[in-house]
Amino acid sequence: MTPEEIENKKQEIASDISTNKVMLYMKGNKQAPMCGFSAQVIQILTHLGAEFETKDVLSDEGLRQAIKEFSDWPTIPQLYINGEFIGGCDITTEMFQNGELKTLISS
Amino acid sequence: MGDRYQRIMSILTETFSPALLELVDESQLHRGHHGHTGRDETHFFVTIASGLFSGQSSVACHRMVNAALKGELDSGLHALRIVVKRD
């Protein structure tokens, strides 16, 4: 993966998170999450009735590297809402439980 | 407990002087996926409380823990569940 390729992926991320109100970088896809943490975030977003887009880092090594650098966050999944980094599975779960996530999604 | 368990405990203790620190090796739960054997110290769950977290957002606290453990994350620590306890 060249630095240029990573840079291009970061631009793609910047575009994705500005175009999609709720954007999830995950392992696998909505129908077939490939990791329990990604599956949990999908479950929460679905439960809240959120419309969201996903991208699969397992099928795109450049994206996997780029999203970690872009967010300065070492693990997947990563959730963005309104263009802002929310966190991974733990923070998403915490914000679901305290109601903040619902508020953000319906804002 | 394995080497990585001991290293994580000592790094977090030194970095955060935690009032509470619990570390669970959850690698066994992930045996089989991505070739993990369940004995390879790849998945951990940390619960931590520290005065250093007061006034910080969840994301900021998680970033602090991730930064402290960057060496581990770069050398085979695959997943880290984090619960930060704040007053």
N, CA and C atoms of all chains as a GROMACS GRO file, in nm:
protein
  582
    1MET      N    1   0.085  -0.120   0.000
    1MET     CA    2   0.000   0.000   0.000
    1MET      C    3   0.088   0.125   0.000
    2THR      N    4   0.080   0.206  -0.105
    2THR     CA    5   0.162   0.327  -0.110
    2THR      C    6   0.096   0.439  -0.029
    3PRO      N    7   0.177   0.538   0.011
    3PRO     CA    8   0.120   0.653   0.082
    3PRO      C    9   0.010   0.722   0.002
    4GLU      N   10   0.026   0.724  -0.131
    4GLU     CA   11  -0.076   0.787  -0.216
    4GLU      C   12  -0.208   0.712  -0.207
    5GLU      N   13  -0.200   0.580  -0.208
    5GLU     CA   14  -0.323   0.499  -0.200
    5GLU      C   15  -0.395   0.522  -0.067
    6ILE      N   16  -0.316   0.529   0.040
    6ILE     CA   17  -0.374   0.554   0.172
    6ILE      C   18  -0.439   0.692   0.174
    7GLU      N   19  -0.369   0.789   0.114
    7GLU     CA   20  -0.422   0.927   0.110
    7GLU      C   21  -0.554   0.931   0.033
    8ASN      N   22  -0.559   0.859  -0.078
    8ASN     CA   23  -0.684   0.853  -0.156
    8ASN      C   24  -0.797   0.793  -0.073
    9LYS      N   25  -0.764   0.690   0.003
    9LYS     CA   26  -0.866   0.625   0.087
    9LYS      C   27  -0.916   0.722   0.193
   10LYS      N   28  -0.826   0.804   0.245
   10LYS     CA   29  -0.868   0.901   0.347
   10LYS      C   30  -0.964   1.004   0.287
   11GLN      N   31  -0.938   1.041   0.163
   11GLN     CA   32  -1.030   1.134   0.097
   11GLN      C   33  -1.166   1.070   0.075
   12GLU      N   34  -1.161   0.941   0.044
   12GLU     CA   35  -1.286   0.865   0.027
   12GLU      C   36  -1.363   0.863   0.160
   13ILE      N   37  -1.292   0.843   0.269
   13ILE     CA   38  -1.355   0.842   0.402
   13ILE      C   39  -1.418   0.978   0.431
   14ALA      N   40  -1.342   1.085   0.406
   14ALA     CA   41  -1.392   1.220   0.432
   14ALA      C   42  -1.521   1.243   0.354
   15SER      N   43  -1.524   1.194   0.231
   15SER     CA   44  -1.644   1.210   0.148
   15SER      C   45  -1.759   1.124   0.203
   16ASP      N   46  -1.730   0.999   0.240
   16ASP     CA   47  -1.834   0.909   0.292
   16ASP      C   48  -1.900   0.964   0.418
   17ILE      N   49  -1.818   1.018   0.508
   17ILE     CA   50  -1.876   1.061   0.636
   17ILE      C   51  -1.950   1.193   0.623
   18SER      N   52  -1.922   1.268   0.515
   18SER     CA   53  -1.998   1.391   0.496
   18SER      C   54  -2.126   1.363   0.417
   19THR      N   55  -2.125   1.260   0.336
   19THR     CA   56  -2.243   1.225   0.255
   19THR      C   57  -2.346   1.147   0.336
   20ASN      N   58  -2.297   1.062   0.427
   20ASN     CA   59  -2.386   0.974   0.503
   20ASN      C   60  -2.394   1.019   0.648
   21LYS      N   61  -2.515   1.046   0.693
   21LYS     CA   62  -2.534   1.091   0.832
   21LYS      C   63  -2.477   0.989   0.931
   22VAL      N   64  -2.504   0.861   0.906
   22VAL     CA   65  -2.450   0.755   0.991
   22VAL      C   66  -2.368   0.662   0.904
   23MET      N   67  -2.238   0.654   0.934
   23MET     CA   68  -2.145   0.576   0.850
   23MET      C   69  -2.066   0.483   0.941
   24LEU      N   70  -2.068   0.355   0.908
   24LEU     CA   71  -2.000   0.256   0.991
   24LEU      C   72  -1.892   0.184   0.912
   25TYR      N   73  -1.770   0.188   0.964
   25TYR     CA   74  -1.660   0.107   0.910
   25TYR      C   75  -1.652  -0.019   0.993
   26MET      N   76  -1.660  -0.133   0.926
   26MET     CA   77  -1.680  -0.259   0.998
   26MET      C   78  -1.610  -0.374   0.928
   27LYS      N   79  -1.620  -0.491   0.990
   27LYS     CA   80  -1.572  -0.613   0.927
   27LYS      C   81  -1.694  -0.689   0.874
   28GLY      N   82  -1.697  -0.711   0.744
   28GLY     CA   83  -1.812  -0.774   0.682
   28GLY      C   84  -1.913  -0.668   0.641
   29ASN      N   85  -2.038  -0.708   0.629
   29ASN     CA   86  -2.142  -0.613   0.590
   29ASN      C   87  -2.265  -0.633   0.678
   30LYS      N   88  -2.367  -0.550   0.652
   30LYS     CA   89  -2.488  -0.554   0.735
   30LYS      C   90  -2.544  -0.694   0.746
   31GLN      N   91  -2.549  -0.763   0.634
   31GLN     CA   92  -2.610  -0.896   0.631
   31GLN      C   93  -2.521  -1.000   0.697
   32ALA      N   94  -2.390  -0.981   0.685
   32ALA     CA   95  -2.298  -1.082   0.737
   32ALA      C   96  -2.178  -1.017   0.805
   33PRO      N   97  -2.199  -0.963   0.927
   33PRO     CA   98  -2.084  -0.908   1.001
   33PRO      C   99  -1.985  -1.020   1.032
   34MET      N  100  -1.855  -0.987   1.020
   34MET     CA  101  -1.752  -1.090   1.037
   34MET      C  102  -1.683  -1.080   1.172
   35CYS      N  103  -1.745  -1.012   1.265
   35CYS     CA  104  -1.683  -0.995   1.396
   35CYS      C  105  -1.793  -0.956   1.494
   36GLY      N  106  -1.785  -1.005   1.615
   36GLY     CA  107  -1.890  -0.981   1.713
   36GLY      C  108  -1.910  -0.835   1.746
   37PHE      N  109  -1.800  -0.757   1.744
   37PHE     CA  110  -1.811  -0.616   1.778
   37PHE      C  111  -1.884  -0.540   1.668
   38SER      N  112  -1.852  -0.572   1.543
   38SER     CA  113  -1.923  -0.510   1.430
   38SER      C  114  -2.070  -0.550   1.434
   39ALA      N  115  -2.096  -0.676   1.463
   39ALA     CA  116  -2.234  -0.726   1.469
   39ALA      C  117  -2.314  -0.650   1.574
   40GLN      N  118  -2.250  -0.622   1.687
   40GLN     CA  119  -2.320  -0.552   1.795
   40GLN      C  120  -2.360  -0.411   1.755
   41VAL      N  121  -2.271  -0.341   1.684
   41VAL     CA  122  -2.303  -0.204   1.642
   41VAL      C  123  -2.417  -0.207   1.539
   42ILE      N  124  -2.412  -0.303   1.447
   42ILE     CA  125  -2.520  -0.319   1.348
   42ILE      C  126  -2.653  -0.341   1.422
   43GLN      N  127  -2.650  -0.424   1.523
   43GLN     CA  128  -2.772  -0.454   1.599
   43GLN      C  129  -2.828  -0.328   1.664
   44ILE      N  130  -2.741  -0.249   1.723
   44ILE     CA  131  -2.784  -0.126   1.790
   44ILE      C  132  -2.844  -0.028   1.689
   45LEU      N  133  -2.773  -0.006   1.578
   45LEU     CA  134  -2.822   0.090   1.478
   45LEU      C  135  -2.955   0.044   1.420
   46THR      N  136  -2.966  -0.086   1.396
   46THR     CA  137  -3.090  -0.140   1.342
   46THR      C  138  -3.204  -0.124   1.442
   47HIS      N  139  -3.173  -0.153   1.568
   47HIS     CA  140  -3.272  -0.139   1.674
   47HIS      C  141  -3.325   0.004   1.682
   48LEU      N  142  -3.235   0.102   1.661
   48LEU     CA  143  -3.275   0.242   1.670
   48LEU      C  144  -3.342   0.290   1.542
   49GLY      N  145  -3.350   0.202   1.443
   49GLY     CA  146  -3.414   0.239   1.317
   49GLY      C  147  -3.333   0.337   1.235
   50ALA      N  148  -3.201   0.339   1.257
   50ALA     CA  149  -3.115   0.433   1.186
   50ALA      C  150  -3.096   0.391   1.042
   51GLU      N  151  -3.090   0.491   0.954
   51GLU     CA  152  -3.044   0.463   0.817
   51GLU      C  153  -2.894   0.480   0.819
   52PHE      N  154  -2.823   0.380   0.771
   52PHE     CA  155  -2.677   0.393   0.775
   52PHE      C  156  -2.611   0.318   0.660
   53GLU      N  157  -2.491   0.365   0.626
   53GLU     CA  158  -2.410   0.298   0.526
   53GLU      C  159  -2.293   0.230   0.596
   54THR      N  160  -2.241   0.126   0.532
   54THR     CA  161  -2.125   0.058   0.589
   54THR      C  162  -2.018   0.039   0.482
   55LYS      N  163  -1.894   0.026   0.529
   55LYS     CA  164  -1.787  -0.021   0.440
   55LYS      C  165  -1.710  -0.129   0.513
   56ASP      N  166  -1.667  -0.226   0.435
   56ASP     CA  167  -1.602  -0.346   0.488
   56ASP      C  168  -1.450  -0.332   0.477
   57VAL      N  169  -1.382  -0.327   0.592
   57VAL     CA  170  -1.236  -0.311   0.589
   57VAL      C  171  -1.165  -0.443   0.556
   58LEU      N  172  -1.235  -0.554   0.573
   58LEU     CA  173  -1.169  -0.683   0.545
   58LEU      C  174  -1.146  -0.702   0.395
   59SER      N  175  -1.232  -0.641   0.314
   59SER     CA  176  -1.217  -0.658   0.170
   59SER      C  177  -1.136  -0.543   0.109
   60ASP      N  178  -1.080  -0.457   0.194
   60ASP     CA  179  -1.008  -0.340   0.144
   60ASP      C  180  -0.898  -0.302   0.243
   61GLU      N  181  -0.779  -0.358   0.223
   61GLU     CA  182  -0.669  -0.339   0.318
   61GLU      C  183  -0.628  -0.191   0.328
   62GLY      N  184  -0.636  -0.120   0.215
   62GLY     CA  185  -0.602   0.022   0.215
   62GLY      C  186  -0.696   0.100   0.305
   63LEU      N  187  -0.825   0.068   0.294
   63LEU     CA  188  -0.926   0.134   0.378
   63LEU      C  189  -0.901   0.103   0.525
   64ARG      N  190  -0.865  -0.021   0.552
   64ARG     CA  191  -0.840  -0.063   0.691
   64ARG      C  192  -0.728   0.019   0.754
   65GLN      N  193  -0.620   0.040   0.677
   65GLN     CA  194  -0.511   0.123   0.729
   65GLN      C  195  -0.553   0.268   0.739
   66ALA      N  196  -0.622   0.314   0.634
   66ALA     CA  197  -0.657   0.457   0.626
   66ALA      C  198  -0.752   0.498   0.738
   67ILE      N  199  -0.851   0.414   0.768
   67ILE     CA  200  -0.949   0.454   0.869
   67ILE      C  201  -0.884   0.460   1.007
   68LYS      N  202  -0.788   0.370   1.033
   68LYS     CA  203  -0.719   0.375   1.162
   68LYS      C  204  -0.640   0.504   1.178
   69GLU      N  205  -0.577   0.547   1.069
   69GLU     CA  206  -0.500   0.673   1.074
   69GLU      C  207  -0.594   0.793   1.077
   70PHE      N  208  -0.697   0.787   0.994
   70PHE     CA  209  -0.792   0.899   0.981
   70PHE      C  210  -0.855   0.933   1.116
   71SER      N  211  -0.897   0.828   1.188
   71SER     CA  212  -0.965   0.849   1.316
   71SER      C  213  -0.868   0.852   1.433
   72ASP      N  214  -0.741   0.816   1.409
   72ASP     CA  215  -0.646   0.793   1.517
   72ASP      C  216  -0.707   0.697   1.619
   73TRP      N  217  -0.748   0.582   1.568
   73TRP     CA  218  -0.820   0.483   1.650
   73TRP      C  219  -0.777   0.344   1.601
   74PRO      N  220  -0.729   0.258   1.690
   74PRO     CA  221  -0.660   0.138   1.643
   74PRO      C  222  -0.749   0.019   1.606
   75THR      N  223  -0.877   0.025   1.639
   75THR     CA  224  -0.959  -0.095   1.622
   75THR      C  225  -1.083  -0.067   1.536
   76ILE      N  226  -1.144  -0.176   1.489
   76ILE     CA  227  -1.265  -0.174   1.407
   76ILE      C  228  -1.372  -0.245   1.490
   77PRO      N  229  -1.496  -0.206   1.488
   77PRO     CA  230  -1.562  -0.105   1.403
   77PRO      C  231  -1.537   0.039   1.448
   78GLN      N  232  -1.571   0.131   1.359
   78GLN     CA  233  -1.566   0.274   1.389
   78GLN      C  234  -1.692   0.339   1.334
   79LEU      N  235  -1.756   0.417   1.420
   79LEU     CA  236  -1.883   0.479   1.383
   79LEU      C  237  -1.869   0.630   1.371
   80TYR      N  238  -1.922   0.684   1.262
   80TYR     CA  239  -1.930   0.829   1.242
   80TYR      C  240  -2.077   0.871   1.232
   81ILE      N  241  -2.113   0.979   1.301
   81ILE     CA  242  -2.247   1.037   1.287
   81ILE      C  243  -2.230   1.187   1.264
   82ASN      N  244  -2.301   1.237   1.165
   82ASN     CA  245  -2.291   1.379   1.127
   82ASN      C  246  -2.146   1.420   1.103
   83GLY      N  247  -2.069   1.329   1.044
   83GLY     CA  248  -1.931   1.361   1.010
   83GLY      C  249  -1.835   1.356   1.128
   84GLU      N  250  -1.886   1.322   1.245
   84GLU     CA  251  -1.799   1.320   1.363
   84GLU      C  252  -1.774   1.179   1.412
   85PHE      N  253  -1.652   1.155   1.456
   85PHE     CA  254  -1.615   1.024   1.508
   85PHE      C  255  -1.684   1.001   1.642
   86ILE      N  256  -1.757   0.892   1.653
   86ILE     CA  257  -1.828   0.858   1.776
   86ILE      C  258  -1.745   0.765   1.862
   87GLY      N  259  -1.690   0.661   1.801
   87GLY     CA  260  -1.608   0.565   1.876
   87GLY      C  261  -1.625   0.427   1.818
   88GLY      N  262  -1.584   0.329   1.897
   88GLY     CA  263  -1.597   0.190   1.855
   88GLY      C  264  -1.718   0.126   1.922
   89CYS      N  265  -1.713  -0.004   1.937
   89CYS     CA  266  -1.827  -0.080   1.989
   89CYS      C  267  -1.860  -0.041   2.134
   90ASP      N  268  -1.756  -0.022   2.216
   90ASP     CA  269  -1.780   0.006   2.358
   90ASP      C  270  -1.853   0.139   2.378
   91ILE      N  271  -1.804   0.243   2.311
   91ILE     CA  272  -1.864   0.376   2.328
   91ILE      C  273  -2.003   0.380   2.265
   92THR      N  274  -2.017   0.314   2.149
   92THR     CA  275  -2.150   0.308   2.085
   92THR      C  276  -2.250   0.241   2.179
   93THR      N  277  -2.208   0.133   2.243
   93THR     CA  278  -2.295   0.061   2.336
   93THR      C  279  -2.330   0.149   2.456
   94GLU      N  280  -2.228   0.216   2.509
   94GLU     CA  281  -2.248   0.306   2.625
   94GLU      C  282  -2.348   0.417   2.588
   95MET      N  283  -2.333   0.473   2.468
   95MET     CA  284  -2.421   0.584   2.426
   95MET      C  285  -2.561   0.535   2.390
   96PHE      N  286  -2.570   0.408   2.350
   96PHE     CA  287  -2.702   0.348   2.328
   96PHE      C  288  -2.773   0.334   2.462
   97GLN      N  289  -2.700   0.284   2.560
   97GLN     CA  290  -2.760   0.258   2.691
   97GLN      C  291  -2.802   0.386   2.762
   98ASN      N  292  -2.727   0.495   2.742
   98ASN     CA  293  -2.765   0.618   2.813
   98ASN      C  294  -2.854   0.710   2.728
   99GLY      N  295  -2.889   0.664   2.608
   99GLY     CA  296  -2.985   0.739   2.526
   99GLY      C  297  -2.924   0.843   2.433
  100GLU      N  298  -2.794   0.870   2.450
  100GLU     CA  299  -2.731   0.974   2.368
  100GLU      C  300  -2.731   0.940   2.219
  101LEU      N  301  -2.718   0.810   2.191
  101LEU     CA  302  -2.708   0.769   2.051
  101LEU      C  303  -2.840   0.795   1.978
  102LYS      N  304  -2.948   0.763   2.046
  102LYS     CA  305  -3.080   0.786   1.986
  102LYS      C  306  -3.100   0.934   1.955
  103THR      N  307  -3.059   1.018   2.048
  103THR     CA  308  -3.071   1.162   2.029
  103THR      C  309  -2.990   1.209   1.908
  104LEU      N  310  -2.867   1.159   1.899
  104LEU     CA  311  -2.779   1.198   1.788
  104LEU      C  312  -2.837   1.156   1.654
  105ILE      N  313  -2.888   1.034   1.650
  105ILE     CA  314  -2.937   0.979   1.525
  105ILE      C  315  -3.062   1.052   1.478
  106SER      N  316  -3.145   1.094   1.574
  106SER     CA  317  -3.269   1.161   1.534
  106SER      C  318  -3.250   1.312   1.520
  107SER      N  319  -3.128   1.360   1.545
  107SER     CA  320  -3.105   1.506   1.535
  107SER      C  321  -3.092   1.549   1.390
  108MET      N  322  -0.126  -1.640   3.422
  108MET     CA  323  -0.150  -1.531   3.327
  108MET      C  324  -0.031  -1.520   3.231
  109GLY      N  325  -0.060  -1.479   3.109
  109GLY     CA  326   0.045  -1.474   3.008
  109GLY      C  327   0.128  -1.347   3.014
  110ASP      N  328   0.228  -1.341   2.927
  110ASP     CA  329   0.318  -1.227   2.925
  110ASP      C  330   0.245  -1.097   2.893
  111ARG      N  331   0.157  -1.104   2.792
  111ARG     CA  332   0.090  -0.980   2.751
  111ARG      C  333  -0.001  -0.929   2.863
  112TYR      N  334  -0.068  -1.020   2.929
  112TYR     CA  335  -0.153  -0.982   3.043
  112TYR      C  336  -0.071  -0.903   3.144
  113GLN      N  337   0.046  -0.958   3.178
  113GLN     CA  338   0.132  -0.891   3.277
  113GLN      C  339   0.179  -0.755   3.228
  114ARG      N  340   0.214  -0.749   3.097
  114ARG     CA  341   0.262  -0.621   3.043
  114ARG      C  342   0.151  -0.517   3.046
  115ILE      N  343   0.030  -0.555   3.004
  115ILE     CA  344  -0.082  -0.459   3.002
  115ILE      C  345  -0.110  -0.409   3.143
  116MET      N  346  -0.110  -0.501   3.240
  116MET     CA  347  -0.134  -0.461   3.378
  116MET      C  348  -0.028  -0.360   3.424
  117SER      N  349   0.098  -0.384   3.392
  117SER     CA  350   0.202  -0.294   3.443
  117SER      C  351   0.199  -0.161   3.368
  118ILE      N  352   0.171  -0.165   3.237
  118ILE     CA  353   0.164  -0.038   3.161
  118ILE      C  354   0.050   0.049   3.214
  119LEU      N  355  -0.067  -0.012   3.233
  119LEU     CA  356  -0.184   0.066   3.277
  119LEU      C  357  -0.164   0.116   3.420
  120THR      N  358  -0.102   0.034   3.503
  120THR     CA  359  -0.076   0.075   3.641
  120THR      C  360   0.019   0.194   3.645
  121GLU      N  361   0.127   0.186   3.565
  121GLU     CA  362   0.225   0.294   3.564
  121GLU      C  363   0.168   0.420   3.503
  122THR      N  364   0.088   0.406   3.395
  122THR     CA  365   0.041   0.523   3.322
  122THR      C  366  -0.070   0.596   3.396
  123PHE      N  367  -0.161   0.519   3.456
  123PHE     CA  368  -0.283   0.582   3.508
  123PHE      C  369  -0.298   0.578   3.660
  124SER      N  370  -0.206   0.513   3.730
  124SER     CA  371  -0.223   0.494   3.876
  124SER      C  372  -0.370   0.468   3.908
  125PRO      N  373  -0.428   0.364   3.850
  125PRO     CA  374  -0.573   0.347   3.856
  125PRO      C  375  -0.625   0.315   3.996
  126ALA      N  376  -0.742   0.372   4.026
  126ALA     CA  377  -0.811   0.339   4.151
  126ALA      C  378  -0.876   0.202   4.137
  127LEU      N  379  -0.906   0.166   4.013
  127LEU     CA  380  -0.963   0.034   3.984
  127LEU      C  381  -0.903  -0.014   3.854
  128LEU      N  382  -0.858  -0.138   3.852
  128LEU     CA  383  -0.806  -0.195   3.727
  128LEU      C  384  -0.838  -0.343   3.724
  129GLU      N  385  -0.920  -0.381   3.628
  129GLU     CA  386  -0.952  -0.523   3.608
  129GLU      C  387  -0.922  -0.557   3.464
  130LEU      N  388  -0.854  -0.668   3.446
  130LEU     CA  389  -0.818  -0.710   3.310
  130LEU      C  390  -0.858  -0.856   3.291
  131VAL      N  391  -0.932  -0.880   3.184
  131VAL     CA  392  -0.976  -1.016   3.155
  131VAL      C  393  -0.927  -1.055   3.016
  132ASP      N  394  -0.864  -1.169   3.006
  132ASP     CA  395  -0.822  -1.223   2.876
  132ASP      C  396  -0.942  -1.294   2.815
  133GLU      N  397  -0.997  -1.235   2.710
  133GLU     CA  398  -1.116  -1.292   2.645
  133GLU      C  399  -1.082  -1.368   2.517
  134SER      N  400  -0.954  -1.396   2.498
  134SER     CA  401  -0.911  -1.459   2.372
  134SER      C  402  -0.985  -1.590   2.344
  135GLN      N  403  -1.014  -1.661   2.452
  135GLN     CA  404  -1.083  -1.790   2.439
  135GLN      C  405  -1.218  -1.775   2.368
  136LEU      N  406  -1.282  -1.660   2.390
  136LEU     CA  407  -1.414  -1.636   2.329
  136LEU      C  408  -1.403  -1.620   2.178
  137HIS      N  409  -1.284  -1.591   2.130
  137HIS     CA  410  -1.266  -1.561   1.988
  137HIS      C  411  -1.187  -1.671   1.917
  138ARG      N  412  -1.176  -1.784   1.982
  138ARG     CA  413  -1.104  -1.896   1.923
  138ARG      C  414  -1.167  -1.931   1.789
  139GLY      N  415  -1.080  -1.952   1.690
  139GLY     CA  416  -1.132  -1.996   1.561
  139GLY      C  417  -1.148  -1.885   1.460
  140HIS      N  418  -1.180  -1.762   1.506
  140HIS     CA  419  -1.198  -1.660   1.402
  140HIS      C  420  -1.066  -1.594   1.370
  141HIS      N  421  -1.043  -1.568   1.242
  141HIS     CA  422  -0.916  -1.516   1.190
  141HIS      C  423  -0.797  -1.601   1.238
  142GLY      N  424  -0.822  -1.730   1.261
  142GLY     CA  425  -0.711  -1.818   1.298
  142GLY      C  426  -0.665  -1.806   1.442
  143HIS      N  427  -0.741  -1.734   1.525
  143HIS     CA  428  -0.700  -1.723   1.665
  143HIS      C  429  -0.716  -1.858   1.736
  144THR      N  430  -0.620  -1.889   1.821
  144THR     CA  431  -0.621  -2.020   1.886
  144THR      C  432  -0.694  -2.017   2.020
  145GLY      N  433  -0.716  -1.897   2.074
  145GLY     CA  434  -0.778  -1.887   2.206
  145GLY      C  435  -0.674  -1.882   2.316
  146ARG      N  436  -0.550  -1.912   2.282
  146ARG     CA  437  -0.444  -1.908   2.384
  146ARG      C  438  -0.338  -1.805   2.349
  147ASP      N  439  -0.373  -1.714   2.257
  147ASP     CA  440  -0.270  -1.628   2.202
  147ASP      C  441  -0.276  -1.483   2.253
  148GLU      N  442  -0.355  -1.460   2.359
  148GLU     CA  443  -0.361  -1.326   2.420
  148GLU      C  444  -0.387  -1.215   2.319
  149THR      N  445  -0.496  -1.231   2.243
  149THR     CA  446  -0.528  -1.136   2.137
  149THR      C  447  -0.644  -1.044   2.174
  150HIS      N  448  -0.729  -1.089   2.265
  150HIS     CA  449  -0.850  -1.013   2.299
  150HIS      C  450  -0.855  -0.991   2.451
  151PHE      N  451  -0.863  -0.864   2.489
  151PHE     CA  452  -0.868  -0.833   2.632
  151PHE      C  453  -0.984  -0.738   2.663
  152PHE      N  454  -1.024  -0.742   2.788
  152PHE     CA  455  -1.129  -0.652   2.838
  152PHE      C  456  -1.076  -0.582   2.961
  153VAL      N  457  -1.067  -0.450   2.953
  153VAL     CA  458  -1.014  -0.375   3.066
  153VAL      C  459  -1.122  -0.284   3.124
  154THR      N  460  -1.132  -0.286   3.256
  154THR     CA  461  -1.216  -0.190   3.328
  154THR      C  462  -1.122  -0.107   3.414
  155ILE      N  463  -1.130   0.023   3.397
  155ILE     CA  464  -1.030   0.108   3.463
  155ILE      C  465  -1.093   0.237   3.515
  156ALA      N  466  -1.050   0.277   3.633
  156ALA     CA  467  -1.090   0.406   3.690
  156ALA      C  468  -0.963   0.479   3.730
  157SER      N  469  -0.958   0.607   3.695
  157SER     CA  470  -0.839   0.684   3.729
  157SER      C  471  -0.875   0.832   3.733
  158GLY      N  472  -0.810   0.903   3.820
  158GLY     CA  473  -0.831   1.047   3.828
  158GLY      C  474  -0.795   1.118   3.698
  159LEU      N  475  -0.707   1.056   3.620
  159LEU     CA  476  -0.666   1.118   3.493
  159LEU      C  477  -0.781   1.129   3.393
  160PHE      N  478  -0.888   1.052   3.417
  160PHE     CA  479  -1.000   1.054   3.322
  160PHE      C  480  -1.105   1.158   3.356
  161SER      N  481  -1.094   1.220   3.472
  161SER     CA  482  -1.203   1.310   3.513
  161SER      C  483  -1.211   1.430   3.418
  162GLY      N  484  -1.332   1.461   3.378
  162GLY     CA  485  -1.354   1.573   3.288
  162GLY      C  486  -1.329   1.542   3.141
  163GLN      N  487  -1.286   1.420   3.111
  163GLN     CA  488  -1.258   1.383   2.972
  163GLN      C  489  -1.378   1.311   2.911
  164SER      N  490  -1.395   1.325   2.780
  164SER     CA  491  -1.500   1.251   2.710
  164SER      C  492  -1.463   1.103   2.701
  165SER      N  493  -1.564   1.020   2.671
  165SER     CA  494  -1.536   0.877   2.654
  165SER      C  495  -1.430   0.854   2.547
  166VAL      N  496  -1.447   0.924   2.434
  166VAL     CA  497  -1.350   0.905   2.325
  166VAL      C  498  -1.210   0.941   2.372
  167ALA      N  499  -1.199   1.052   2.446
  167ALA     CA  500  -1.068   1.094   2.494
  167ALA      C  501  -1.007   0.990   2.588
  168CYS      N  502  -1.089   0.934   2.677
  168CYS     CA  503  -1.039   0.832   2.771
  168CYS      C  504  -0.992   0.708   2.695
  169HIS      N  505  -1.073   0.665   2.599
  169HIS     CA  506  -1.035   0.547   2.521
  169HIS      C  507  -0.906   0.573   2.443
  170ARG      N  508  -0.894   0.695   2.389
  170ARG     CA  509  -0.770   0.729   2.317
  170ARG      C  510  -0.649   0.719   2.409
  171MET      N  511  -0.666   0.764   2.535
  171MET     CA  512  -0.554   0.759   2.630
  171MET      C  513  -0.512   0.614   2.656
  172VAL      N  514  -0.613   0.526   2.673
  172VAL     CA  515  -0.582   0.384   2.699
  172VAL      C  516  -0.518   0.320   2.575
  173ASN      N  517  -0.577   0.348   2.459
  173ASN     CA  518  -0.522   0.293   2.335
  173ASN      C  519  -0.378   0.341   2.312
  174ALA      N  520  -0.354   0.470   2.343
  174ALA     CA  521  -0.220   0.524   2.322
  174ALA      C  522  -0.120   0.456   2.414
  175ALA      N  523  -0.160   0.434   2.539
  175ALA     CA  524  -0.070   0.370   2.634
  175ALA      C  525  -0.035   0.228   2.587
  176LEU      N  526  -0.131   0.163   2.522
  176LEU     CA  527  -0.112   0.023   2.481
  176LEU      C  528  -0.077   0.009   2.333
  177LYS      N  529  -0.031   0.120   2.272
  177LYS     CA  530  -0.002   0.116   2.128
  177LYS      C  531   0.096   0.004   2.093
  178GLY      N  532   0.200  -0.012   2.175
  178GLY     CA  533   0.299  -0.116   2.148
  178GLY      C  534   0.237  -0.254   2.143
  179GLU      N  535   0.140  -0.279   2.230
  179GLU     CA  536   0.071  -0.408   2.232
  179GLU      C  537  -0.021  -0.422   2.111
  180LEU      N  538  -0.093  -0.312   2.078
  180LEU     CA  539  -0.185  -0.316   1.964
  180LEU      C  540  -0.108  -0.337   1.833
  181ASP      N  541   0.015  -0.286   1.830
  181ASP     CA  542   0.098  -0.301   1.710
  181ASP      C  543   0.167  -0.437   1.705
  182SER      N  544   0.156  -0.515   1.812
  182SER     CA  545   0.231  -0.641   1.815
  182SER      C  546   0.141  -0.760   1.848
  183GLY      N  547   0.019  -0.755   1.795
  183GLY     CA  548  -0.064  -0.875   1.805
  183GLY      C  549  -0.184  -0.866   1.897
  184LEU      N  550  -0.196  -0.758   1.974
  184LEU     CA  551  -0.320  -0.739   2.050
  184LEU      C  552  -0.426  -0.693   1.951
  185HIS      N  553  -0.527  -0.775   1.933
  185HIS     CA  554  -0.620  -0.758   1.821
  185HIS      C  555  -0.743  -0.678   1.862
  186ALA      N  556  -0.791  -0.698   1.982
  186ALA     CA  557  -0.912  -0.628   2.025
  186ALA      C  558  -0.904  -0.596   2.173
  187LEU      N  559  -0.950  -0.477   2.205
  187LEU     CA  560  -0.943  -0.431   2.343
  187LEU      C  561  -1.077  -0.368   2.378
  188ARG      N  562  -1.153  -0.438   2.461
  188ARG     CA  563  -1.277  -0.376   2.511
  188ARG      C  564  -1.239  -0.291   2.630
  189ILE      N  565  -1.294  -0.170   2.633
  189ILE     CA  566  -1.256  -0.076   2.740
  189ILE      C  567  -1.381  -0.022   2.807
  190VAL      N  568  -1.385  -0.031   2.937
  190VAL     CA  569  -1.487   0.041   3.013
  190VAL      C  570  -1.414   0.134   3.108
  191VAL      N  571  -1.438   0.263   3.093
  191VAL     CA  572  -1.378   0.363   3.180
  191VAL      C  573  -1.480   0.405   3.283
  192LYS      N  574  -1.443   0.393   3.408
  192LYS     CA  575  -1.533   0.434   3.517
  192LYS      C  576  -1.494   0.575   3.560
  193ARG      N  577  -1.592   0.664   3.553
  193ARG     CA  578  -1.569   0.800   3.600
  193ARG      C  579  -1.672   0.835   3.706
  194ASP      N  580  -1.636   0.930   3.791
  194ASP     CA  581  -1.732   0.970   3.895
  194ASP      C  582  -1.845   1.051   3.834
   0.00000   0.00000   0.00000
